[in-house]
Amino acid sequence: MNRPIALFDSGVGGLTVLKSVMELLPCENYLYFADNGYFPYGTKSYADLRLRLAKLLNFMENFTPKVVVIACNTASLHVEYLQNLTNIPIIDVVTPTCKHVESVTMNKKVCLLATDATVQSQKYQQILQKVGVDVVAVPCSDFVPIAESGVCDTTALDIISSKLQPISHIDFDTVILGCTHFGLIKKQIFNVLGVRNYVQCGNPTAKVLFDVLQNSNLLSNATKGGLNIFTTGKTQSAIKVCKQLSLRFECISTVQI
């Protein structure tokens, strides 16, 4: 089954998920959609974002993907809505990440760093509190443009430090990078919060994707895969992050959606 796997995000953050997915499933064909033209998702209204996601899904369906991965925490809040619009299996990043967090936290205290929309949705908090995990949630939408731009100058570092320093004394043992962009600034976050378990969405999501493909007999039988990237904005950010993550792509195209 050599139809492609489609992944999407508001920008380049989802490439951190794609990296993990391609490491686990190197023989698949991938389409990555960076919706830079509508960036960022985390500050959009609930209704407006749903309209945008529906349009994006409709565009992706033209490529007949066998699975769609929502490589974005904010967009993952709408997974049920999107699944009702298509017969293509859709995988979000929140559910797999929560399951992984439950397995790695020892003191059952975690910190969630995510966009304002993700924090306000209470999705992570509700899932984790049901299994006895306490969550300190910090809305960090102002981190997203820093990660997207790839520029961590003094101003950016001050923003990160001022947001995280007030919670650095709390004894949570695990930090959820609950925005796929945040993996790109993990070093800067670590410099403030220090040694903890840092959980990104990529590996847990990749494992769920593998199970879905295997259980549905959709694994590729090819010996080599490929990656094509589409962006609704400028290509420079995606090219830069692909180099940073050692992701090889065949083509990058600008599209209008």
C-alpha positions in Angstrom: 0.0 0.0 0.0 2.2 2.8 -1.3 -0.2 5.7 -1.0 1.3 8.6 0.9 1.0 9.6 4.5 0.0 13.2 5.0 1.1 15.4 7.9 0.2 19.0 8.5 0.9 21.8 10.9 0.6 25.6 11.0 4.2 25.8 10.1 7.5 24.0 10.5 6.9 22.6 14.0 5.3 19.4 12.7 8.5 18.6 11.0 9.7 17.4 14.4 6.9 14.8 14.3 7.7 13.9 10.7 11.3 13.3 11.8 10.2 10.7 14.3 7.8 9.1 11.9 10.3 8.8 9.1 12.8 7.2 11.4 10.3 4.5 12.4 8.8 4.1 8.9 11.5 5.0 6.4 9.9 3.2 3.4 6.7 5.3 3.4 6.0 8.2 1.1 5.2 11.4 2.9 3.4 14.7 2.1 4.0 17.5 4.6 1.7 20.6 4.6 3.0 23.7 6.3 0.1 26.1 6.6 2.4 29.2 7.0 -0.2 31.4 5.2 -2.5 30.9 8.2 0.1 30.8 10.9 -0.2 30.7 13.9 -3.1 28.3 14.7 -2.9 28.9 18.5 -4.3 32.4 18.4 -7.2 31.8 16.0 -10.8 31.5 17.1 -12.3 28.0 17.5 -14.7 28.5 14.6 -12.2 30.1 12.2 -9.7 27.4 12.8 -12.3 24.7 12.1 -13.1 26.3 8.8 -9.4 26.4 7.9 -8.8 22.8 8.9 -11.7 21.6 6.8 -10.3 23.4 3.7 -6.9 22.0 4.4 -8.2 18.5 4.8 -10.2 18.8 1.5 -7.0 19.9 -0.2 -5.0 16.9 1.2 -7.7 14.5 0.1 -6.7 15.3 -3.5 -3.5 13.3 -2.9 -5.5 10.2 -1.6 -3.4 9.7 1.6 -3.9 6.5 3.5 -3.5 8.3 6.8 -3.5 11.9 7.9 -1.4 12.9 10.9 -2.3 16.2 12.7 1.3 17.2 13.5 0.0 20.1 15.7 -1.4 20.1 19.2 -3.8 23.0 18.6 -5.3 21.4 15.5 -5.4 18.0 17.3 -8.2 19.5 19.5 -10.4 19.2 16.4 -9.6 15.5 15.5 -13.1 14.3 16.0 -14.5 17.1 13.9 -12.1 16.3 11.1 -12.6 12.6 11.3 -16.3 13.1 10.7 -15.5 14.8 7.4 -13.5 11.9 5.9 -13.1 8.2 5.7 -9.3 8.5 5.9 -7.9 7.6 9.3 -6.8 10.7 11.2 -4.2 10.5 14.1 -3.7 13.4 16.5 -0.7 14.0 18.7 -2.4 14.7 22.0 -3.7 11.3 22.9 -0.4 9.4 22.1 1.6 12.0 24.0 -0.6 11.7 27.1 -0.2 7.9 27.2 3.5 8.2 27.0 3.6 10.9 29.7 1.7 8.6 32.0 4.3 5.9 31.6 7.4 8.1 32.2 6.4 10.4 35.1 7.5 9.0 38.4 6.1 11.6 40.8 2.9 12.1 38.8 3.6 15.8 38.5 4.1 17.3 35.0 4.4 20.6 33.3 2.5 21.3 30.1 4.0 24.0 27.8 1.5 24.6 25.0 -0.3 27.3 23.0 -3.0 29.4 24.7 -5.6 27.5 22.8 -4.3 24.0 23.9 -4.0 25.1 27.5 -7.5 26.6 27.5 -9.0 23.5 26.0 -8.0 21.5 29.1 -7.5 18.5 26.9 -4.2 17.5 28.3 -5.2 18.3 31.8 -8.4 16.2 31.6 -6.7 13.2 30.2 -3.8 13.2 32.6 -5.8 14.1 35.7 -8.0 11.0 35.1 -4.9 8.8 35.6 -3.8 10.7 38.7 -1.3 13.0 37.1 -1.1 16.6 38.3 -0.5 19.2 35.6 1.0 22.7 35.8 -0.1 24.3 32.5 1.7 27.2 31.1 0.3 29.0 28.0 3.3 29.8 25.7 1.9 31.0 22.4 4.6 33.6 22.3 7.2 30.8 21.9 5.7 29.7 18.6 6.9 32.6 16.4 10.4 32.2 18.0 10.6 28.6 17.0 9.1 29.3 13.6 11.6 32.0 12.8 14.6 30.0 14.1 16.0 33.2 15.7 16.8 32.9 19.4 18.2 36.3 20.0 18.4 38.1 23.4 14.8 39.2 23.2 13.6 35.7 22.4 15.6 34.2 25.3 14.2 36.8 27.6 10.7 35.8 26.6 11.4 32.2 27.3 13.1 32.9 30.6 10.4 35.2 31.9 7.7 32.7 31.1 9.5 29.7 32.7 11.5 31.1 35.5 8.5 31.5 37.9 7.7 27.7 37.7 11.3 26.5 37.7 11.2 25.7 41.4 8.2 23.4 41.1 9.1 19.7 41.5 7.4 18.3 38.3 9.6 15.6 36.9 8.3 15.8 33.3 7.9 18.6 30.8 5.4 18.1 27.9 6.4 20.1 24.9 2.8 20.4 24.0 3.4 22.3 20.8 5.3 20.6 18.0 7.2 23.8 17.5 8.8 23.6 20.9 11.1 20.8 20.0 13.0 23.3 18.0 13.7 25.4 21.1 14.2 22.5 23.6 17.7 23.6 24.4 16.5 27.1 25.4 13.7 25.6 27.5 16.2 23.1 29.2 18.5 26.0 30.1 15.7 27.4 32.3 14.0 24.3 33.7 17.0 22.0 33.9 17.0 18.3 34.1 13.6 16.7 33.7 11.9 14.3 31.4 11.2 16.2 28.2 8.4 14.7 26.2 7.9 15.6 22.6 5.0 14.4 20.5 6.9 12.7 17.7 7.9 9.3 19.0 4.5 8.5 20.7 2.6 9.6 17.6 4.9 7.6 15.3 4.3 4.4 17.3 0.5 4.9 17.1 0.8 5.5 13.3 2.8 2.3 12.9 0.1 0.3 14.8 -2.7 1.9 12.6 -0.9 1.0 9.4 0.0 -2.5 10.5 -3.5 -3.3 11.8 -5.1 -2.0 8.6 -2.6 -3.8 6.4 -1.5 -0.4 5.0 2.3 -0.6 5.5 4.3 0.2 2.4 6.0 -2.6 0.5 8.5 -0.3 -1.1 12.2 -0.4 -0.3 12.5 3.4 -0.2 10.3 6.3 0.7 10.2 10.0 -0.2 9.0 13.4 1.1 7.3 16.2 -0.7 6.6 19.5 1.1 3.8 22.0 0.5 3.6 25.4 2.1 0.9 28.1 1.9 3.6 30.7 2.8 7.3 31.1 2.1 9.6 28.1 1.7 12.7 29.3 3.6 11.6 28.3 7.1 10.8 24.7 6.0 14.1 24.4 4.1 16.0 25.6 7.1 14.3 23.2 9.6 14.7 20.3 7.2 18.4 20.9 7.2 18.4 21.3 11.0 16.6 17.9 11.3 18.5 16.2 8.5 15.2 15.6 6.6 15.7 15.1 2.9 12.9 16.1 0.6 12.3 15.7 -3.1 10.4 18.9 -3.7 9.0 21.9 -1.9 6.1 23.8 -3.4 4.0 26.9 -2.6 0.3 26.3 -2.8 -2.8 28.4 -2.3 -5.6 26.9 -0.1 
